[in-house]
């Protein structure tokens, strides 16, 4: 069933869209670098995978805290200024990694990084859907996803250049994010639209009204964090070099960035839930296939397919959010997505790390793929149930 374009048509707010895409690309570069880099540094310091997972869980905790704070913050501070503040907070948090070596200081810095990243994440998505007409929503969401994935791809490339010690990579990234904050200030002065304020109590109302979208984001978050936080440790445990582990994250993200505009086109032309279901199946099966592959080339190809498929779940959810909701509900929906991402990422980083600790390294990707397939099964059942309900 093809998607039918509905809703009011208007010219897109290009300045706002540019600010959103630049901001989310900076967030993605930060996350693309910090997840594998922190995991590799802690692994090099002989920190247990379970504690590495705990550190990654601190990031997820920061995401969750920001989710509950965004309603109050958006009433006190304009949304575009909150995005700039989030970028500056990310730069400060990243400089902390470059300055201190204590594991527990890193946990606190990771929590604050998650908080500021979440502000950028939620308000950018709400602004994206406010500034974009539905006829272009899938393609603009695809460009947004491409910017995010391009950032994920670029971040790990710093590791082979600067290595995992001395903190140069963190310092360089902090300077880059601060520059993006300055650019965002310039763009927001030319924007015609602003992110909406969040209504009180709208978060949980949205969660109850859109369980399928929440399911899609949780599945994406679980797969995403398992791939960029746990899989580099998996590769090192199997004897691959740290450079290969870092490059695998770039290979994960680069095809994902290239695929998202195509996924966006499909979302505008075909069934949006159909695209989501196919993406979930492909992502889960790709995860499970990785331990059975022998050559590095085959592993990297499968890693790229997995990244493109798992991120497509998020592009689908973001497009459907803008199609079905408007106004302050968009901020509530973005906050719900951030909360779902926090839950899924915390579960992905901790459970996959624990599986590798308790059983074997190969148990990690198999467990991750099984969870993604389970969420996809829930999505299929929900779609079938809804269509049967409509017929009756």
N, C-alpha and C positions, 0 to 999 in steps of 0.2 A: 504494500500500500504506500503510495507516494505521499510525501508531506505536503499539505496545503498551506500556503502562506496566508496568515490572517493578521489583523491588528493594524494600527495607524501607521501610515508610511510617512517618512520624513528624511531629510538629509542627515547623514551620520555626522556626529560631532568629532571631526578628525583630530582636533587638538586634544580632546579628552581621551580618544582612543590611543593616540600616540603616547600620552602620559601613562596610560594604563599598561600598554605593552612594554614601554621602557622600564616601568617600575617592576612589573612581574618578571621581566628578563633579568633584572638585577637580583631579585629574590631567588630566581632559579640558579643563577651563577653561584650565589652564596650557598644554596643548598647542594648544588651539584658538586661543589668543591668540598664543603665541610663534611658531608656524610662519608664519602670514601676516605678523605684525608684524616678525619678524627678517628675513624675505625682503624686505619692503617697505622697511625701514630700510636694509638693505645695498644694495638696488637704488637707493634715493635717494642713497646715497653712491658710486654708480657702480662697485660691486663686480660683477665678471663673474658671470653665472649659474652657471658651473661652480664658482666659489668659494662661491657661495650654496648650491649643492648639497653642497659639501664640508662647510660648516658644519652643514647638516642631517644629513649623514652622521656627524658627531661625536655627535649625539644617538643615532643608531642604534648607534654603537660603545659608548656608555654602556649601552644596553639589553643588548648582547651580553655586556659585562663582568659586569653584574649577574646574568645568566643562569647564568654559571659560578660565581659567588660565592654564590648563594642557598643551595646545599646546606650549605656551611660555616656561613653566617650563621644559617640556621634551626636549626642544632644548638647555637649559642652563645646566641642571643637568641630569646625567644618570638615567634611570628609576628605577634601583634597589636601588640607593641612595635616590631617592624621596620616595620610599616605606618606607625605614628606617626613613627618616625625618618625614613622616606622622605618623609613630608609636610613635616617640618621641613627636611630637606635640599633639597627643592624650593623652599621659601620662601627659603632662603639663596642658592640658585643664581639665582633670579629677581631678588633684590636686587642681585646682581652685574651683571646687565644694566642695571639702573637707575643703577649707580655708575660703570661703566667704559665707554669707547668703543672700545677696541682690538679689532680683528677677532680676534686670536689669543686674547685673554682671553675673548671671547665663545665661541670654539671650545671652550676648556677648560670654561667654565660650561655650555655646551650638553652636553658629555660628562657632567658630573656630574648635570645635570638628567635626562639619559637614564638614568643609573644609578639615581637615586632613584625616578624614575617607574616603572622596571622592577620595583623591589621592591614598590611598591604594586600594580602590575599583576598580578604573579605570585601574591603571597600573597592578594590580594583574590579572585582567581578560584578558587584552591584553597579558600578559606574559604567562598565562595559555594556551591560544590558540596557541601561538607561540611555546611553549615547548611540545605540545601534537599532535600526528598524528590523523587523522580523524577516523581511525579504533577504537581508544580508547576514542574519544572525549566525547561521551555521558556518559561513565562510569567515566571518570576523572571529568567531570562537576558534576556528581552525588556525587563523593567524596568531591569535592570543596563545593558543597551545603551542604553535611553532616557536614563538618567542620564548615561552617557558622552557620548551625542550632544547632549543638552541642554547639557552643559558645553562641547562643541565649538561649539555655536551661540552661547552666551553670551559666550565669550572674545573673538571678533572685534568684538563690539559696543562694546568699550572703545575701539577704534581711532578711529572717527569722533568720539568725545567728547574724547579726550586727544591724538589725533594720533599721529604716528610718531616724534616727537622728544621730548627732555627726560626720558624715562624714567619718566613718571608712570604709564603703563599697567603697566609691570613692577613698580613699587613697590606699586601698589594690589593687584595679583595676589598679590604676596608676602604682604601682610597677610591677604588672604582665605584663602590656603592655610594660614597659621599658625593662623587661627581654626578651620579644619576639623580641624587636628591636635588642638586642644584638645577639640573636640566628639567626636572619635573616642576620645580617652582616656576620656571619660565613658561612651560606649556600650559600649566593650570591658569595662568593669567589670560590666556586666549580661549579657554574652553567656554562653551555655551551652557553646559550642563554641570551638575554636581552630583556626587553620590547622595542618595536619600538617607534621611535619618531612620534608625530602626525603631519600630513601635514596641512598647512594653509588652512582654509576654508573647511576642510574635514568633520567637525562636521555636518553642515547643509546639505551637500551633502548626508551624510549617512542617516540623518533623512528623506530626500525626497525619498531615494532609499529603505528604509526598514520600511514603516509605520506599518506593522503588528508586527514586533519585538518591536517597540516602544510602540504599544498598549498593548502588553503582559506585558512589564515592568511597564507601568503606572498602569495597573490593579493589578499587584502583589504589587506595592508600596502602593497603596491605601488600599488594604486589610491588608498588613503587618503592616503599621503604625496604622491603625484603631484597629488592634488586640493588639499590644503591648503598645500603648500609651493611647488609649481611653477606651479599654475594662477593664483595671484594675480600672479606675474611675467608669465605669458602674457597676462593681461588688460591689465596696464600696458603691455606691449610693443605691444599692438594699439591703444593710445590711450585706454583706459578710465581713469577716475580711481582713485586709491588707495582712496577710500571705497567705490567699486563693488567693487574687488578684495577688500576686507575683508568687505563685506556678502555677497559670493558664498559665503564660507566659512560664514557664518551660515545662508544659504539652503541650502547643502549639508547642514548638520547638523540643522536644525530638522525637515524632513520625515523625516529619518532617525530622530530621536528619537520622533516620532509613530508611525512605522511599526513600530518594534521590538516593542512589545507585541502587535501583530497578527501579526508574524512568529513570536513566541513561541507564540501560540495555534496557528498552523499547524504549528509543530514538535511540539506536543503531540498534534495531531489527525491529521496526515498524514505522509508519508514525509519524514524529515529530510534525507536526501541529495537527494531530489527538490527540496526547497525551496532547497538550496544550489546545485544546478545552474541552476535558473531565475534565482537571484540573480546568479550569475556571468555568465550570458548577457546579462542586462539591463544590468549594470554596464559590461561591455565595449562593447556597442553604444551606450550613452549617451555614453561617452567619445568614441568615433569620430564621433558625430553633432555634437558641439559646434562644431568649426570650420566646419561647413556652415550654421550658424544665424546669422541677421543681427540680429534684434531682441534687446535686452537681456532682455526678459521671457521669450522662448523659451529663451535661454541659461540663465537662472536656473531655469526649470522643469526643463530637462534636467539641470542640475547637481543639483537636489534629488532627481530620480529616480535619478541615478547614486549619490549618497550613500546613499540608503536601500538600494539593491540591493547595493552593495559592503559596507556594514557588516553586512548580513544574512548574508553569508558567515561573518563572525566569530561572530555569534549562533548560527548553526548549529554551528560547530565547538565552541563552548563548551558547548552543550547536549549534543552527542554525547559530549564528554569526560566530563561528569558521569554520563551514562547508562552508559558502558562501563567507567569506572575509578573506584577508591575509594582511601582512605587516602593513604599517602605518594606513590602514583602520581599523585594529583591535583596535587601540587606539582611533580613531574617534568613532567607534562603542561603545566602553566601555564608552567614554565620553558622547555619546548620551544616553546610558543606565543610567548613573548617573544623567543626566539632567531629563530624564523621571522619574527616581526614586524620584528626588527632587520635581517635579511637582505633582506626584501621592501622595507622602507622605505629602506634604504641604496641598493638598486638603483633604486627608484622616484625618489628625489630626485636621484641623480647622473645616471642615464641619460636621464630626461626633460629635465633641465636641459641636458645635453650635446646632445640632439637639437635643442632650440631654439637652441642656440649654433651648431651645425654647419649645420643646414638652415634652418628657419624656425620661428616660434612655433607654427604649426599642427601641426608634426611632433610636438610634445610630447604632446597629448592623443590623437592617432592612435596613436602608439607605445604609450601607456599602455593604451588600449583593446585593442590587439592582444595585448599581454602577458596581460591579464586573460582574454581569450577563449582564449588558448593554455592557461592553467592550468585553465580550465573544461573544455577538451577533454580534458586529462589526467584530471580528476576523472570525467568521463563514461566514459572508457575504463576506469578503475579499477572503477567501479561495475558496468559491463557484464561485465568480466572476472570479478569476484567472483560475480556471479549465474550466469554460465555455469559457473563452477567448482562452485557449489553443486548445480546441476542434474546435473552429471556425477558 
